[in-house]
Every structure is written in structure tokens, then in C-alpha cells.
Amino acid sequence: MYRVIKSDFVNLSKPKVISIQRGSSKIDAAANCDADIVQGNIEATAKPSESAVRDEVSEKFYELLREKESFLKIMQREKEIMQLEKERLEEEKRAADTKKAEANRIYEIEKQKGYGEGFQNGYDEGKKTYEALIDEAISLKKNIEQQKKSEIESLEVEIVGIVIESIEKIIDKKLSENDEMILNILKKGLERLSYAEDIVVRAKGEYAELFRSNKDKIMLYSNGIKDIKVRQDDSLGKGEVIVETSSGTVDSSVGTQIGIIKRKFMDLLESGG
């Protein structure tokens, strides 16, 4: 009985090809005959969809890896900035401690001088020097905290940009692969209509043809609509669908919906949520 060794490691390297050296013409003929039989069996039993699914899964896997690498780079950058800010704060604290010690030393000197020249004069001079050094240290600390806050806010905006860009890429790919997605975009636009009997749908050429060929299907989920006219508008881009009625226009384009998501992200950042 053969033993099957299981492993969690997946080898994604190129497959190895084993070639067979043919000896004589008779062997070659037999091999060719066998190869034809095997090829026929493979073609009869192969499932093309399985290959397509594997390719798509592989592509999605590498796409996720690339997006993850971009996100990790940003996280690494933020970590490095935080470390630099921490080191800078520690350095400024050491400098402030040094200045404080110097202020105390000057104060003591002035205090001793004050016994000979007048205690109050020495006290006032030492106090002014001490307070000036403390104010300088506080100002440095505030500047560092403000700079740190600005860096973090900048990173947050950059992360939102990457998220939106990733969404756009995924949607763009899905629009190219799946007709149902653009039909759903139109469906969402029709759902936003409060009341309309006759509507006009504008979209680029390939979408216009798709809507015309699925007009009956669209009518099924169109509440109260009696007639739909589809017009080709090549000024519109990928994923853009405009629905016109007698009472107004509904823009159900993908870009519009992504814009709404982006604004919500930015509002959250501005509000500190």
C-alpha cells in the first residue's frame, strides 16, 4: 500500500516537463496512437470551467498579495515614523532636563551672589532664566506633537486612497467579467425612482446592447414602469448608467457610488471617528 504524505506547503513554481525519447518508427507510431487515445480521453472528460476557476483563484490570490504588500508598506512606514518621533521626544526630554539642571545651577549661583549683592536680585534673575528654559522645552514638545499628528493624518488619507483604489480595480474587473453586475447597477438606479411610467436609460455601446437584450428581465423588477427606451451614449464610461424620467435624472454609475463611499471615509477622518 502506498503512503500519502500531506503538506501545508504549496509549490507555485513552474511545472516540470518530462520528455520521452522515441526509439524506432514503430515505437513512435504506437506512442502517437496512445497519445491520441489519451488526448481524446482527456478532452472528453476535462472540465474547462475548472481551469478557468483555478486561473481566477490564482489571479485573485496574487492580487490580494499585492494589495497586502502595499498596505504593509504603509504600516511599516507609520511604524518607522512613530519610532522616529519617540526617539525625538526622548532627545528633547533629555535636552529639557539638561536645561532645567543648568537653570537650577544658575539659580543657585545667583542665589549665592544674592547674599552679597542682594538676595532678591539674585532670586529674580535665576527665576527668569529657569522660566525661560521651561517655556522653551514646552514649546518644543508642542511642536513635536503637532508634527506627529500631521504625519498620522497624512497616513490615514493615504490608506483611504489605497482602499478606494483597490475597490475600483475589483469593480472594474468584475464589470468586464460579469454582465449581471451592470444589470444590478441599473436595477439599483430604478429602485430609487419614486414613480415613473416611461424612462430612458443611457449607457455606452456594449451596455446599451446588454440592456436591450435583457429588456424583459429589466421590466420584471421595474415597479410601475410601462416602457423603457435604451439609448447609446459613448460619452459615458465604464460602469456609468444614467436613468432619465419626466421628473428628473438618476445617476447610478459606479463612479458616483464610489465617490459617496470616499466622502463618507473622509468625513469619518475629519470628525475623528
N, C-alpha and C positions, 0 to 999 in steps of 0.2 A: 504493500500500500504506500502511495506517495504522501509525503508530508507537505502541508501548505504553510508557508511562513508568512505571517501577516506583519505589515509595517505601516507606521503612520507617515513615512516619508514618501512624497510624491515626486517622481523624477520628471521634470518638464523639458528635459533636453531632447534633441532631435532623435528620432528612432533610428536604430542601426539596421542597415540593409545587408542581407546575406545573399551573395550571388552564387549561382551553381554553374560550374564549368562543364560544358557539354563535351562528350567524348566522340561519339560517332554520329553519322547522319541518322541511323536507325534510332539511337537513343534520343537524338534531338526530336525526331518525328513523334516518338512516344511521349516525350516530355511536353511537346507542343500540344499534343492531343489531350494529355492530362491537364495541362494548364487551361485549355479551352473549356474542359468539363468543369474544373474548379471555378474558373471565372464565371461560367454560366450559373453555377450553383450560388456563387456569391451575389451575382446580380439578381437572382431570383429571390434570395432571402434577405438581402440588405435592406435596411430601413434608412432612406435618405434623410428623414427628419432627425434621426439620432445624431448623425454627423453635424447637421445644422445646429442642433441643440448644444452639442459639445463645443462647437466653434463659438457659439454665442456665450456660453458659460465661461469659456476661456477668455474671450474678449472682455466680458464684464469683470472677470477676476482681475485681469491686468489693469483695467480702467480703475477699479477700486483701489488697487495697489498704488497707482499713480496719484490718485486723489489723496490717499492716506499719506503718501510721502510728502506732498505739498503741505498738508495740514501739520505733519510732524515737524517739517522745517520751520513753520511759523511758530509752533510751540517751543522749538529749540531756541529760536531767536528771542522769544519772550523770556525764556528761562535765562539766557545769557544776559539780557538787559537787566533783569531783576538782580542777577548776581553782581553785575557792574554797579548798579545803584546801591546795593547793600555794601559793597566794598567802599564806594564813595562816601556813604553815610558814616561808616566806621572811621574813615580817614578824617572826615570833617569833625567827628566827635573827638578824635584824638587831638586835632588842631584846636578845638574849642577848649578841651581840658588843659592843653598847654598854655593857651592864652589866659585861661582862668588862673592857672598857677602863677603865671607871670604877673597878672593883676594883683593877686594876693601878695606876691613878693614886693611889688612896687608899693602896695598899700602899707605893708609892714615897714618898708624903708621910709616912706613919707611919714608914717606914724611916729617912727623913731626921731625923724628930723623935726617932727612937730613938737616934740618935747622941748627942743632947743629953740625953735623958731616960732612956735605957737601950735598947740595941738590941733586946733580947729582947721588951720590952713592945710596941714598935712592930711588930716582926715578927709577934707573935701576933695583934695587933689587925687588921693587914692580911690575915693568913691567914684569920681568921674571916669578915671581910667578903667576901673573894673566894670562899670556900667556900659561903657563904650564897647569893650570886648565882648560882653554878654550879648549886646544888641547885634553885633556883627555875626556871632555864632547863630543866633536865632534867625537872622536874615538868610544865612547860608542854608540852614535847614529847610526853610520855606521854599527857597529856590529849587532845592533838590527834590522836594516832594511834588512841586508843580511840574517839574520836568518828567518825573516818573509817571505822574498822572497822564500827561500828554502822550507819552510813549505807549501806555496801555490803551488809551482811547484810539490811537492810530492803529494798533494791532487789532482791536475789535472791529474797526471798519474794514480792515484788510481781510479778516476772517469772514465777515459777512459777504464781501465781494467774491471770495472763493466759493462759498456755499451757493450763491446765486449763479455763478458761472457754471458750477457743476450741475445745478438743476437745469440750466439752459441746454447744456450738452446732452444730458439724458433725454430731455423732452424732444430735442431736435432729432436725436437718433430714433426715438420711438415714433415720431411723426413720419419718418422715412420708411419704417418697417410695418406700421400698423394703421390701416385705413380707419379702424374703429375709433382711434384716438381723435382724429379730426372730426369724425361724426359726433363724438361725445362733446367736443368743443362747441359745435353748432347746437347740440341738444341743450347744453348749459345756457347758451345765449337765448334760446327760445323759452326756456323756463323763466327767464327774467321778464318776459313780456306779460303785462297785466291783462291786456285784451287787444287782440288784433285778428282780423279775418284774412287780410291779404298782406303778404310780406314779400320783400325782395332780399335775397341772400347774395352778397358779393364776395368773391374769393378768386384766387389765382387759378389759371387754367386747369391744372390737374385736380384741384379741389372742386372746381365747378363741375367737371365731368363726374366726379365721385358723387356729388350731391344730386345731380340729375339722375344718375343710375340708381340712386337709393331714395328717390323722392317719396315713394310709397311708404318706405320704412320711416322716413322723417315725419311724414304726416301722422303716423300712428302715435308718436309721442309729442305731437303738437296740439295742445288743448285749444279748441275753438278756431283753429286756422283752417280756412277753406281752400286757399290757393297759395302756392309757393313758387316764385319765379327766381331762377338762378341766373346770375349774370357774371360773366368772366371779367375780372379786373386784375390785370397783370401788374398794376402799380402796388398791389398788396403783396406782402412777403409770405414766407413760410409760417404756417400756423396762424395766419391772420384771417379772420372771418367777421364780416360786418352784416348785421341784420337791420334792414330798414323797414319801418312801418309808417303809417299815416300820422302817427303821433310822435315819432322820434326815431332815433338810431341807437342800436345796442352794439357795442364793441366787445365781442367775446374772444378777442385774439389772445394767443398765449403770451405775447409780449406784454399786453395790458395786465394780465393776471400776475405775471412775474413782477411787474412794476409795483403792483399792490403789495405783494409779499415783501419786496425790498423796502418799501416805505414803512411797513409795519416793523421790520427789523430795525431800521434807523430810528423810528420813534421809540422803540424799546431802549436803544442805546442812549438816546438823548434824555430819556426820563430816568435813566439809571436802573431800569428793570432788567 
